[in-house]
Amino acid sequence: MGNSPSIDDSGSVGYPERMATSGRSRRQPTLAEAKALGHPLRLRILRLCAQDELTNKQLADRLGRDPGSVLYHVRMLAGAGLLEAAPVRAGASGALEKPYRSTGATWWLDGPLVGTDAEYAPVEAFQAELREAGLDSIAIYERFYLHLSPDDAAELDRRILTVLDEYVQTDDQRRDQPVLGGMLLLHRLAQRSGAGSDPVAE
C-alpha cells in the first residue's frame, strides 16, 4: 500500500503519512524496520508472536526450522523494536524460559516494503500460513478486478483501512473468538501485447 519509497539520510523510508481512524498516524518505517520485515520467515514469526508468547524453541518447532537460524531472525526483529521479550516463565519441565511477543507496531507502518526487493515477502508468508492451515481454514474468499486510477486505488485503500482499523483496535474484546488471518493485495493484471482494455467477465 502507498507509493514507492525513498530513503532519506535519517534511514527512514518515505511514504505519504496516513491517519488511522483513531487519530493515530501511520508513520514511515525506519530502515531497520523495513529490513526486518523483508523476509517471509520473520513475518511469520511476528504473526505467531502476535497470537501467543513463544520461545525461540517453540518458534523453531512451529516453523520446522533450526533454532539457531530462527534466533537470528528473532534478534533482528527485536533489534528493530518489532518483537520484545515477555516476562520469563517456567516451562513444562520447570526450567525458566524466555518467550517473545509482538509489539504490534507493524500495523502502524505505512507500506514498509512497497517498491523494495522484498516486496513479495508478505505474499510468501501468507502462502506458507495458508498451506499450514489448510484450504478448509478459508472463511471468506473474494476474487475481483476493477478499473482504477492511482487516486481511485488510494481511496479504496483508505476506506478498507478505516474498517480494518476499527477491528484491529477492538480485537482484544474478541479474544475468545477464533483467530483469522488475511491479506488484501491489488496488482496490475498482465495484458497481451495489443490487447484492448475492454473487460472480460469471469
MDTraj code that builds the backbone (N, CA, C; nanometers):
import mdtraj as md
import numpy as np

residues = "MET GLY ASN SER PRO SER ILE ASP ASP SER GLY SER VAL GLY TYR PRO GLU ARG MET ALA THR SER GLY ARG SER ARG ARG GLN PRO THR LEU ALA GLU ALA LYS ALA LEU GLY HIS PRO LEU ARG LEU ARG ILE LEU ARG LEU CYS ALA GLN ASP GLU LEU THR ASN LYS GLN LEU ALA ASP ARG LEU GLY ARG ASP PRO GLY SER VAL LEU TYR HIS VAL ARG MET LEU ALA GLY ALA GLY LEU LEU GLU ALA ALA PRO VAL ARG ALA GLY ALA SER GLY ALA LEU GLU LYS PRO TYR ARG SER THR GLY ALA THR TRP TRP LEU ASP GLY PRO LEU VAL GLY THR ASP ALA GLU TYR ALA PRO VAL GLU ALA PHE GLN ALA GLU LEU ARG GLU ALA GLY LEU ASP SER ILE ALA ILE TYR GLU ARG PHE TYR LEU HIS LEU SER PRO ASP ASP ALA ALA GLU LEU ASP ARG ARG ILE LEU THR VAL LEU ASP GLU TYR VAL GLN THR ASP ASP GLN ARG ARG ASP GLN PRO VAL LEU GLY GLY MET LEU LEU LEU HIS ARG LEU ALA GLN ARG SER GLY ALA GLY SER ASP PRO VAL ALA GLU".split()
xyz = np.array([
    [0.0836, -0.1190, 0.0000],
    [0.0000, 0.0000, 0.0000],
    [0.0873, 0.1243, 0.0000],
    [0.0399, 0.2307, -0.0645],
    [0.1178, 0.3536, -0.0670],
    [0.2041, 0.3615, -0.1913],
    [0.2831, 0.4670, -0.1989],
    [0.3667, 0.4898, -0.3155],
    [0.5026, 0.4264, -0.2969],
    [0.5814, 0.4276, -0.4052],
    [0.7161, 0.3753, -0.3939],
    [0.7970, 0.4615, -0.2980],
    [0.8864, 0.3980, -0.2172],
    [0.9545, 0.4708, -0.1116],
    [1.0804, 0.5414, -0.1582],
    [1.1249, 0.6340, -0.0776],
    [1.2580, 0.6915, -0.0901],
    [1.3227, 0.6857, 0.0473],
    [1.4533, 0.6706, 0.0516],
    [1.5237, 0.6589, 0.1787],
    [1.6028, 0.7864, 0.2019],
    [1.5758, 0.8504, 0.3159],
    [1.6442, 0.9756, 0.3434],
    [1.7665, 0.9511, 0.4314],
    [1.8383, 1.0585, 0.4660],
    [1.9635, 1.0452, 0.5400],
    [1.9437, 0.9927, 0.6816],
    [1.8225, 1.0011, 0.7335],
    [1.7983, 0.9528, 0.8695],
    [1.7713, 0.8035, 0.8727],
    [1.7654, 0.7404, 0.7533],
    [1.7382, 0.5979, 0.7492],
    [1.5911, 0.5648, 0.7449],
    [1.5060, 0.6627, 0.7201],
    [1.3621, 0.6374, 0.7121],
    [1.3210, 0.6195, 0.5678],
    [1.2253, 0.5288, 0.5459],
    [1.1707, 0.5066, 0.4131],
    [1.0470, 0.5931, 0.3992],
    [1.0412, 0.6770, 0.2964],
    [0.9386, 0.7800, 0.2893],
    [0.8108, 0.7391, 0.2190],
    [0.6982, 0.7607, 0.2832],
    [0.5653, 0.7424, 0.2257],
    [0.4785, 0.8600, 0.2692],
    [0.3750, 0.8907, 0.1950],
    [0.2793, 0.9904, 0.2430],
    [0.2158, 0.9415, 0.3725],
    [0.2086, 1.0278, 0.4720],
    [0.1511, 0.9882, 0.6005],
    [0.0009, 0.9753, 0.5890],
    [-0.0534, 0.8675, 0.6485],
    [-0.1971, 0.8471, 0.6514],
    [-0.2424, 0.8438, 0.7958],
    [-0.3655, 0.8867, 0.8188],
    [-0.4186, 0.8943, 0.9543],
    [-0.5121, 0.7776, 0.9783],
    [-0.4914, 0.7065, 1.0879],
    [-0.5800, 0.5976, 1.1238],
    [-0.7108, 0.6531, 1.1782],
    [-0.8097, 0.5644, 1.1858],
    [-0.9418, 0.6077, 1.2307],
    [-0.9372, 0.6687, 1.3691],
    [-0.8516, 0.6154, 1.4566],
    [-0.8461, 0.6611, 1.5951],
    [-0.7785, 0.7964, 1.6083],
    [-0.7183, 0.8477, 1.4987],
    [-0.6388, 0.9686, 1.5074],
    [-0.4914, 0.9397, 1.5186],
    [-0.4562, 0.8124, 1.5328],
    [-0.3156, 0.7741, 1.5396],
    [-0.2574, 0.7716, 1.3993],
    [-0.1426, 0.8321, 1.3805],
    [-0.0832, 0.8413, 1.2478],
    [-0.0065, 0.7154, 1.2125],
    [-0.0258, 0.6685, 1.0894],
    [0.0671, 0.5701, 1.0364],
    [0.1958, 0.6446, 1.0054],
    [0.3051, 0.5824, 1.0383],
    [0.4321, 0.6533, 1.0233],
    [0.5236, 0.5816, 0.9254],
    [0.6247, 0.6526, 0.8840],
    [0.7249, 0.5958, 0.7970],
    [0.8097, 0.4945, 0.8753],
    [0.8355, 0.3784, 0.8189],
    [0.9222, 0.2825, 0.8868],
    [1.0672, 0.3275, 0.8813],
    [1.1422, 0.2933, 0.9828],
    [1.2858, 0.3159, 0.9770],
    [1.3471, 0.2135, 0.8822],
    [1.4699, 0.2371, 0.8431],
    [1.5388, 0.1424, 0.7561],
    [1.5532, 0.0078, 0.8253],
    [1.5780, 0.0086, 0.9570],
    [1.5918, -0.1165, 1.0329],
    [1.4596, -0.1936, 1.0340],
    [1.3481, -0.1229, 1.0493],
    [1.2171, -0.1892, 1.0479],
    [1.1877, -0.2483, 0.9100],
    [1.2138, -0.1701, 0.8053],
    [1.1886, -0.2188, 0.6696],
    [1.2744, -0.3410, 0.6393],
    [1.3997, -0.3389, 0.6826],
    [1.4886, -0.4534, 0.6592],
    [1.4398, -0.5752, 0.7364],
    [1.3964, -0.5550, 0.8603],
    [1.3494, -0.6665, 0.9426],
    [1.2242, -0.7301, 0.8842],
    [1.1424, -0.6522, 0.8174],
    [1.0176, -0.7032, 0.7603],
    [1.0372, -0.7647, 0.6221],
    [1.1597, -0.7646, 0.5719],
    [1.1862, -0.8056, 0.4351],
    [1.2124, -0.9535, 0.4153],
    [1.1704, -1.0385, 0.5084],
    [1.1913, -1.1829, 0.4933],
    [1.0634, -1.2539, 0.5360],
    [1.0127, -1.3480, 0.4559],
    [0.8857, -1.4141, 0.4900],
    [0.8888, -1.4881, 0.6233],
    [1.0039, -1.5437, 0.6597],
    [1.0110, -1.6145, 0.7878],
    [0.9945, -1.5180, 0.9046],
    [1.0514, -1.3983, 0.8928],
    [1.0354, -1.3004, 1.0009],
    [0.8911, -1.2525, 1.0109],
    [0.8232, -1.2417, 0.8974],
    [0.6818, -1.2043, 0.9008],
    [0.5988, -1.3131, 0.9676],
    [0.6348, -1.4385, 0.9457],
    [0.5632, -1.5481, 1.0114],
    [0.5902, -1.5484, 1.1620],
    [0.7130, -1.5185, 1.2004],
    [0.7465, -1.5098, 1.3431],
    [0.6633, -1.4010, 1.4098],
    [0.6507, -1.2866, 1.3444],
    [0.5700, -1.1779, 1.4003],
    [0.4247, -1.2190, 1.4161],
    [0.3703, -1.2879, 1.3169],
    [0.2303, -1.3304, 1.3237],
    [0.2113, -1.4298, 1.4389],
    [0.3031, -1.5243, 1.4536],
    [0.2917, -1.6237, 1.5607],
    [0.3035, -1.5585, 1.6984],
    [0.3954, -1.4618, 1.7101],
    [0.4158, -1.3961, 1.8396],
    [0.3092, -1.2914, 1.8693],
    [0.2274, -1.2589, 1.7702],
    [0.1111, -1.1741, 1.7958],
    [-0.0024, -1.2570, 1.8548],
    [-0.0035, -1.3876, 1.8225],
    [-0.1077, -1.4762, 1.8741],
    [-0.0746, -1.5280, 2.0136],
    [0.0538, -1.5627, 2.0347],
    [0.0973, -1.6214, 2.1612],
    [0.2377, -1.5738, 2.1932],
    [0.2723, -1.5760, 2.3214],
    [0.4099, -1.5514, 2.3634],
    [0.4864, -1.6814, 2.3469],
    [0.5876, -1.6823, 2.2594],
    [0.6566, -1.8049, 2.2227],
    [0.8069, -1.7918, 2.2417],
    [0.8691, -1.9004, 2.2846],
    [1.0144, -1.9043, 2.2974],
    [1.0763, -1.9306, 2.1606],
    [1.2066, -1.9132, 2.1518],
    [1.2759, -1.9405, 2.0270],
    [1.2579, -2.0871, 1.9868],
    [1.2648, -2.1793, 2.0836],
    [1.2467, -2.3213, 2.0531],
    [1.1059, -2.3495, 2.0036],
    [1.0073, -2.2889, 2.0673],
    [0.8695, -2.3082, 2.0225],
    [0.8496, -2.2559, 1.8804],
    [0.9116, -2.1421, 1.8506],
    [0.9031, -2.0879, 1.7154],
    [0.9699, -2.1822, 1.6156],
    [1.0878, -2.2331, 1.6506],
    [1.1594, -2.3230, 1.5612],
    [1.0781, -2.4492, 1.5353],
    [1.0165, -2.5049, 1.6409],
    [0.9350, -2.6252, 1.6247],
    [0.8140, -2.5963, 1.5361],
    [0.7508, -2.4827, 1.5578],
    [0.6312, -2.4484, 1.4810],
    [0.6651, -2.4267, 1.3333],
    [0.7795, -2.3658, 1.3065],
    [0.8178, -2.3317, 1.1702],
    [0.8974, -2.4419, 1.1015],
    [0.9371, -2.5441, 1.1784],
    [1.0168, -2.6516, 1.1216],
    [1.1552, -2.6059, 1.0793],
    [1.2136, -2.5151, 1.1564],
    [1.3449, -2.4589, 1.1240],
    [1.4448, -2.4843, 1.2360],
    [1.5715, -2.4681, 1.2040],
    [1.6782, -2.4823, 1.3026],
    [1.6696, -2.3682, 1.4039],
    [1.6792, -2.3989, 1.5361],
    [1.6679, -2.2924, 1.6371],
    [1.7705, -2.1809, 1.6194],
    [1.8918, -2.2148, 1.5746],
    [1.9931, -2.1121, 1.5546],
    [1.9542, -2.0146, 1.4456],
    [1.8967, -2.0659, 1.3374],
    [1.8511, -1.9797, 1.2280],
    [1.7354, -1.8917, 1.2730],
    [1.6412, -1.9506, 1.3478],
    [1.5273, -1.8743, 1.3963],
    [1.5726, -1.7648, 1.4918],
    [1.6719, -1.7952, 1.5765],
    [1.7214, -1.6958, 1.6722],
    [1.7799, -1.5744, 1.5994],
    [1.8463, -1.5964, 1.4876],
    [1.8990, -1.4851, 1.4081],
    [1.7858, -1.3914, 1.3667],
    [1.6754, -1.4488, 1.3185],
    [1.5624, -1.3679, 1.2747],
    [1.4930, -1.3000, 1.3932],
    [1.4811, -1.3722, 1.5049],
    [1.4200, -1.3144, 1.6246],
    [1.4995, -1.1931, 1.6719],
    [1.6296, -1.2048, 1.6732],
    [1.7141, -1.0940, 1.7187],
    [1.7027, -0.9739, 1.6265],
    [1.6900, -0.9982, 1.4969],
    [1.6734, -0.8853, 1.4040],
    [1.5417, -0.8136, 1.4294],
    [1.4357, -0.8897, 1.4529],
    [1.3052, -0.8298, 1.4815],
    [1.3070, -0.7544, 1.6138],
    [1.3717, -0.8138, 1.7137],
    [1.3803, -0.7473, 1.8441],
    [1.4642, -0.6205, 1.8344],
    [1.5716, -0.6262, 1.7577],
    [1.6571, -0.5095, 1.7410],
    [1.5870, -0.3943, 1.6726],
    [1.4887, -0.4269, 1.5886],
    [1.4114, -0.3229, 1.5194],
    [1.2908, -0.2773, 1.6010],
    [1.2711, -0.3365, 1.7196],
    [1.1590, -0.2969, 1.8040],
    [1.0262, -0.3592, 1.7654],
    [1.0293, -0.4642, 1.6841],
    [0.9061, -0.5289, 1.6394],
    [0.8689, -0.6493, 1.7254],
    [0.9674, -0.7046, 1.7944],
    [0.9463, -0.8084, 1.8953],
    [1.0029, -0.7586, 2.0263],
    [0.9487, -0.8071, 2.1367],
    [1.0029, -0.7745, 2.2675],
    [0.9978, -0.8984, 2.3557],
    [1.0850, -0.9002, 2.4562],
    [1.0864, -1.0119, 2.5500],
    [0.9656, -1.0021, 2.6425],
    [0.8937, -1.1119, 2.6557],
    [0.7845, -1.1206, 2.7527],
    [0.8438, -1.1644, 2.8866],
    [0.7678, -1.1556, 2.9957],
    [0.8203, -1.1984, 3.1256],
    [0.8681, -1.3429, 3.1230],
    [0.9815, -1.3674, 3.1880],
    [1.0354, -1.5033, 3.1986],
    [0.9339, -1.5901, 3.2723],
    [0.9200, -1.7155, 3.2276],
    [0.8212, -1.8049, 3.2866],
    [0.8810, -1.9438, 3.3049],
    [0.8145, -2.0263, 3.3814],
    [0.8563, -2.1647, 3.3991],
    [0.7966, -2.2500, 3.2885],
    [0.8803, -2.3301, 3.2249],
    [0.8336, -2.4176, 3.1186],
    [0.7731, -2.5454, 3.1737],
    [0.7388, -2.6368, 3.0820],
    [0.6747, -2.7622, 3.1222],
    [0.7640, -2.8441, 3.2150],
    [0.8957, -2.8344, 3.1956],
    [0.9890, -2.9110, 3.2788],
    [1.0245, -2.8395, 3.4084],
    [0.9751, -2.7179, 3.4237],
    [1.0071, -2.6382, 3.5413],
    [1.1219, -2.5421, 3.5202],
    [1.1941, -2.5592, 3.4103],
    [1.3054, -2.4694, 3.3801],
    [1.2515, -2.3352, 3.3333],
    [1.3272, -2.2273, 3.3611],
    [1.2853, -2.0946, 3.3168],
    [1.3070, -2.0803, 3.1669],
    [1.2140, -2.0133, 3.1004],
    [1.2259, -1.9908, 2.9569],
    [1.1879, -1.8472, 2.9242],
    [1.2424, -1.7997, 2.8119],
    [1.2253, -1.6598, 2.7725],
    [1.1390, -1.6510, 2.6470],
    [1.0132, -1.6154, 2.6614],
    [0.9277, -1.6023, 2.5431],
    [0.9373, -1.4621, 2.4813],
    [0.8870, -1.4521, 2.3600],
    [0.8820, -1.3243, 2.2885],
    [0.7382, -1.2958, 2.2477],
    [0.7085, -1.1665, 2.2315],
    [0.5769, -1.1259, 2.1834],
    [0.5930, -1.0095, 2.0857],
    [0.4964, -0.9960, 1.9972],
    [0.4968, -0.8848, 1.9022],
    [0.4631, -0.7547, 1.9739],
    [0.5251, -0.6477, 1.9319],
    [0.4937, -0.5163, 1.9891],
    [0.3698, -0.4551, 1.9237],
    [0.3214, -0.5133, 1.8146],
    [0.2048, -0.4592, 1.7451],
    [0.2346, -0.3360, 1.6625],
    [0.3624, -0.3047, 1.6440],
    [0.3991, -0.1811, 1.5741],
    [0.3766, -0.1888, 1.4239],
    [0.3797, -0.3084, 1.3668],
    [0.3804, -0.3173, 1.2206],
    [0.2508, -0.2678, 1.1571],
    [0.1379, -0.2779, 1.2285],
    [0.0129, -0.2289, 1.1695],
    [0.0190, -0.0802, 1.1388],
    [0.1001, -0.0074, 1.2158],
    [0.1049, 0.1389, 1.2014],
    [0.2186, 0.1856, 1.1120],
    [0.2874, 0.0913, 1.0440],
    [0.3919, 0.1274, 0.9493],
    [0.3311, 0.1350, 0.8106],
    [0.3554, 0.2426, 0.7411],
    [0.2902, 0.2683, 0.6127],
    [0.3716, 0.2094, 0.4982],
    [0.3245, 0.0956, 0.4436],
    [0.3859, 0.0357, 0.3252],
    [0.5341, 0.0148, 0.3331],
    [0.5853, -0.0582, 0.4354],
    [0.7300, -0.0643, 0.4551],
    [0.8066, -0.1347, 0.3451],
    [0.7411, -0.2176, 0.2618],
    [0.8143, -0.2953, 0.1619],
    [0.7796, -0.2581, 0.0188],
    [0.6868, -0.1645, -0.0004],
    [0.6456, -0.1284, -0.1359],
    [0.7636, -0.0689, -0.2124],
    [0.7883, -0.1233, -0.3323],
    [0.8944, -0.0714, -0.4163],
    [1.0322, -0.1223, -0.3814],
    [1.0426, -0.2180, -0.2867],
    [1.1721, -0.2733, -0.2492],
    [1.1876, -0.4136, -0.3062],
    [1.3093, -0.4689, -0.2955],
    [1.3339, -0.6043, -0.3449],
    [1.2580, -0.7089, -0.2630],
    [1.2163, -0.6725, -0.1414],
    [1.1490, -0.7668, -0.0516],
    [0.9974, -0.7545, -0.0580],
    [0.9445, -0.6888, -0.1597],
    [0.8010, -0.6598, -0.1667],
    [0.7161, -0.7871, -0.1686],
    [0.7738, -0.8982, -0.2165],
    [0.6979, -1.0223, -0.2268],
    [0.6964, -1.1015, -0.0962],
    [0.7752, -1.0599, 0.0034],
    [0.7847, -1.1352, 0.1292],
    [0.6495, -1.1569, 0.1965],
    [0.5605, -1.0557, 0.2059],
    [0.4306, -1.0807, 0.2689],
    [0.3476, -1.1850, 0.1950],
    [0.3588, -1.1897, 0.0618],
    [0.2850, -1.2891, -0.0154],
    [0.3371, -1.4285, 0.0166],
    [0.4685, -1.4442, 0.0229],
    [0.5273, -1.5737, 0.0560],
    [0.4870, -1.6176, 0.1962],
    [0.4877, -1.5243, 0.2907],
    [0.4483, -1.5575, 0.4278],
    [0.3019, -1.5997, 0.4324],
    [0.2166, -1.5282, 0.3612],
    [0.0747, -1.5610, 0.3591],
    [0.0522, -1.6983, 0.2971],
    [0.1216, -1.7284, 0.1884],
    [0.1073, -1.8586, 0.1238],
    [0.1485, -1.9712, 0.2183],
    [0.2580, -1.9499, 0.2920],
    [0.3044, -2.0523, 0.3861],
    [0.2034, -2.0729, 0.4990],
    [0.1455, -1.9627, 0.5485],
    [0.0455, -1.9733, 0.6557],
    [-0.0796, -2.0460, 0.6072],
    [-0.1205, -2.0189, 0.4847],
    [-0.2394, -2.0836, 0.4301],
    [-0.2133, -2.2321, 0.4067],
    [-0.0947, -2.2662, 0.3573],
    [-0.0615, -2.4075, 0.3380],
    [-0.0629, -2.4815, 0.4708],
    [-0.0094, -2.4181, 0.5756],
    [-0.0055, -2.4812, 0.7072],
    [-0.1470, -2.5021, 0.7616],
    [-0.2333, -2.4022, 0.7449],
    [-0.3690, -2.4099, 0.7996],
    [-0.4590, -2.5023, 0.7174],
    [-0.4322, -2.5130, 0.5867],
    [-0.5139, -2.5974, 0.5003],
    [-0.6284, -2.5204, 0.4364],
    [-0.6740, -2.5693, 0.3216],
    [-0.7782, -2.4983, 0.2470],
    [-0.9105, -2.4932, 0.3222],
    [-0.9351, -2.5907, 0.4115],
    [-1.0610, -2.5873, 0.4853],
    [-1.0626, -2.4786, 0.5919],
    [-0.9494, -2.4062, 0.6083],
    [-0.9438, -2.2956, 0.7044],
    [-0.9991, -2.1655, 0.6459],
    [-1.0216, -2.1610, 0.5149],
    [-1.0656, -2.0380, 0.4493],
    [-1.2075, -2.0034, 0.4926],
    [-1.2252, -1.8843, 0.5483],
    [-1.3565, -1.8401, 0.5960],
    [-1.4264, -1.7502, 0.4947],
    [-1.3501, -1.6675, 0.4241],
    [-1.4060, -1.5726, 0.3270],
    [-1.3152, -1.5723, 0.2044],
    [-1.3760, -1.5662, 0.0877],
    [-1.2983, -1.5639, -0.0356],
    [-1.3652, -1.4685, -0.1333],
    [-1.2923, -1.3712, -0.1809],
    [-1.3426, -1.2785, -0.2821],
    [-1.2363, -1.2640, -0.3913],
    [-1.2798, -1.2750, -0.5153],
    [-1.1880, -1.2541, -0.6278],
    [-1.2543, -1.1522, -0.7201],
    [-1.1783, -1.0528, -0.7618],
    [-1.2391, -0.9442, -0.8380],
    [-1.1342, -0.8753, -0.9237],
    [-1.1827, -0.7937, -1.0165],
    [-1.0938, -0.6998, -1.0829],
    [-1.1688, -0.5700, -1.1042],
    [-1.0948, -0.4590, -1.1004],
    [-1.1530, -0.3259, -1.1093],
    [-1.0654, -0.2384, -1.1982],
    [-1.1279, -0.1411, -1.2641],
    [-1.0528, -0.0389, -1.3361],
    [-1.0393, 0.0811, -1.2419],
    [-0.9182, 0.1099, -1.1997],
    [-0.8949, 0.2148, -1.1002],
    [-0.7775, 0.3026, -1.1420],
    [-0.7953, 0.4319, -1.1256],
    [-0.6821, 0.5238, -1.1384],
    [-0.5985, 0.5139, -1.0098],
    [-0.4767, 0.5671, -1.0081],
    [-0.3994, 0.5676, -0.8830],
    [-0.4744, 0.6339, -0.7678],
    [-0.5467, 0.7412, -0.7975],
    [-0.6256, 0.8070, -0.6922],
    [-0.7396, 0.7173, -0.6445],
    [-0.8035, 0.6475, -0.7387],
    [-0.9104, 0.5547, -0.7007],
    [-0.8565, 0.4444, -0.6099],
    [-0.7404, 0.3897, -0.6457],
    [-0.6805, 0.2824, -0.5658],
    [-0.6455, 0.3322, -0.4258],
    [-0.5930, 0.4552, -0.4182],
    [-0.5595, 0.5120, -0.2873],
    [-0.6850, 0.5321, -0.2023],
    [-0.7939, 0.5735, -0.2645],
    [-0.9187, 0.5925, -0.1917],
    [-0.9748, 0.4590, -0.1447],
    [-0.9673, 0.3564, -0.2281],
    [-1.0118, 0.2234, -0.1872],
    [-0.9280, 0.1734, -0.0700],
    [-0.7987, 0.1937, -0.0760],
    [-0.7082, 0.1567, 0.0332],
    [-0.7484, 0.2284, 0.1616],
    [-0.7769, 0.3580, 0.1508],
    [-0.8149, 0.4363, 0.2694],
    [-0.9431, 0.3829, 0.3318],
    [-1.0408, 0.3508, 0.2481],
    [-1.1683, 0.3019, 0.3000],
    [-1.1523, 0.1664, 0.3685],
    [-1.0755, 0.0793, 0.3063],
    [-1.0544, -0.0528, 0.3655],
    [-0.9801, -0.0413, 0.4980],
    [-0.8787, 0.0455, 0.5023],
    [-0.8038, 0.0645, 0.6261],
    [-0.8909, 0.1226, 0.7367],
    [-0.9854, 0.2076, 0.7002],
    [-1.0762, 0.2639, 0.8002],
    [-1.1534, 0.1531, 0.8712],
    [-1.2016, 0.0575, 0.7930],
    [-1.2748, -0.0551, 0.8517],
    [-1.1807, -0.1441, 0.9328],
    [-1.0642, -0.1767, 0.8755],
    [-0.9711, -0.2648, 0.9455],
    [-0.9194, -0.2022, 1.0746],
    [-0.8954, -0.0706, 1.0726],
    [-0.8508, -0.0022, 1.1950],
    [-0.9481, -0.0257, 1.3098],
    [-1.0770, -0.0158, 1.2788],
    [-1.1787, -0.0334, 1.3827],
    [-1.1725, -0.1726, 1.4426],
    [-1.1533, -0.2730, 1.3574],
    [-1.1448, -0.4105, 1.4063],
    [-1.0140, -0.4363, 1.4806],
    [-0.9034, -0.3838, 1.4299],
    [-0.7739, -0.4033, 1.4954],
    [-0.7752, -0.3437, 1.6358],
    [-0.8301, -0.2231, 1.6477],
    [-0.8261, -0.1542, 1.7763],
    [-0.9227, -0.2117, 1.8796],
    [-1.0168, -0.2936, 1.8353],
    [-1.1102, -0.3564, 1.9300],
    [-1.0890, -0.5078, 1.9374],
    [-0.9786, -0.5563, 1.8836],
    [-0.9578, -0.7010, 1.8765],
    [-0.9475, -0.7662, 2.0140],
    [-0.8949, -0.6943, 2.1119],
    [-0.8847, -0.7504, 2.2468],
    [-1.0209, -0.7887, 2.3032],
    [-1.1260, -0.7271, 2.2534],
    [-1.2605, -0.7580, 2.3020],
    [-1.3138, -0.8898, 2.2459],
    [-1.2408, -0.9459, 2.1478],
    [-1.2871, -1.0700, 2.0828],
    [-1.1867, -1.1832, 2.0967],
    [-1.1055, -1.1793, 2.2015],
    [-1.0027, -1.2815, 2.2209],
    [-1.0595, -1.4214, 2.2411],
    [-1.1874, -1.4315, 2.2739],
    [-1.2497, -1.5626, 2.2939],
    [-1.3013, -1.6217, 2.1623],
    [-1.2841, -1.5495, 2.0519],
    [-1.3309, -1.5947, 1.9219],
    [-1.2155, -1.6545, 1.8403],
    [-1.2472, -1.7348, 1.7376],
    [-1.1406, -1.7907, 1.6529],
    [-1.0573, -1.6790, 1.5899],
    [-0.9280, -1.7031, 1.5722],
    [-0.8412, -1.6030, 1.5113],
    [-0.8316, -1.6294, 1.3611],
    [-0.8522, -1.5260, 1.2831],
    [-0.8475, -1.5355, 1.1376],
    [-0.7351, -1.4469, 1.0845],
    [-0.6676, -1.4939, 0.9845],
    [-0.5642, -1.4146, 0.9185],
    [-0.6076, -1.3812, 0.7777],
    [-0.5540, -1.2748, 0.7232],
    [-0.5916, -1.2384, 0.5877],
    [-0.4911, -1.1440, 0.5256],
    [-0.5137, -1.1157, 0.3992],
    [-0.4254, -1.0245, 0.3264],
    [-0.5036, -0.9683, 0.2088],
    [-0.4956, -0.8389, 0.1885],
    [-0.5568, -0.7759, 0.0714],
    [-0.4454, -0.7240, -0.0176],
    [-0.4502, -0.7602, -0.1442],
    [-0.3451, -0.7214, -0.2376],
    [-0.4097, -0.6842, -0.3701],
    [-0.3785, -0.5668, -0.4211],
    [-0.4195, -0.5271, -0.5553],
    [-0.2968, -0.5263, -0.6451],
    [-0.3102, -0.5796, -0.7654],
    [-0.1964, -0.5810, -0.8580],
    [-0.2460, -0.5517, -0.9991],
    [-0.1559, -0.5027, -1.0815],
    [-0.1894, -0.4798, -1.2214],
    [-0.1981, -0.6138, -1.2935],
    [-0.3012, -0.6342, -1.3723],
    [-0.3142, -0.7570, -1.4492],
    [-0.2244, -0.7522, -1.5720],
    [-0.1625, -0.8645, -1.6033],
    [-0.0816, -0.8736, -1.7241],
    [-0.1732, -0.8671, -1.8453],
    [-0.1310, -0.7976, -1.9471],
    [-0.2108, -0.7858, -2.0688],
    [-0.1289, -0.8312, -2.1882],
    [-0.1950, -0.8970, -2.2817],
    [-0.1286, -0.9389, -2.4042],
    [-0.0925, -0.8155, -2.4860],
    [0.0130, -0.8240, -2.5583],
    [0.0549, -0.7125, -2.6432],
    [-0.0533, -0.6825, -2.7448],
    [-0.0995, -0.5569, -2.7478],
    [-0.2007, -0.5164, -2.8444],
    [-0.3419, -0.5440, -2.7990],
    [-0.3568, -0.6017, -2.6760],
    [-0.4906, -0.6324, -2.6282],
    [-0.5637, -0.5039, -2.5930],
    [-0.6925, -0.5020, -2.6125],
    [-0.7724, -0.3854, -2.5795],
    [-0.7967, -0.3778, -2.4302],
    [-0.8644, -0.2728, -2.3900],
    [-0.8880, -0.2505, -2.2477],
    [-1.0262, -0.2962, -2.2023],
    [-1.1069, -0.3516, -2.2986],
    [-1.2405, -0.3951, -2.2615],
    [-1.2331, -0.5130, -2.1668],
    [-1.3084, -0.5118, -2.0566],
    [-1.3017, -0.6207, -1.9598],
    [-1.3687, -0.7473, -2.0138],
    [-1.3224, -0.8613, -1.9651],
    [-1.3821, -0.9907, -1.9966],
    [-1.4370, -1.0461, -1.8673],
    [-1.5676, -1.0806, -1.8667],
    [-1.6299, -1.1304, -1.7436],
    [-1.5696, -1.2642, -1.7055],
    [-1.5526, -1.2837, -1.5758],
    [-1.5004, -1.4112, -1.5275],
    [-1.6143, -1.5120, -1.5159],
])
top = md.Topology()
chain = top.add_chain()
for i, resn in enumerate(residues, 1):
    res = top.add_residue(resn, chain, resSeq=i)
    for name in ("N", "CA", "C"):
        top.add_atom(name, md.element.get_by_symbol(name[0]), res)
traj = md.Trajectory(xyz[None], top)
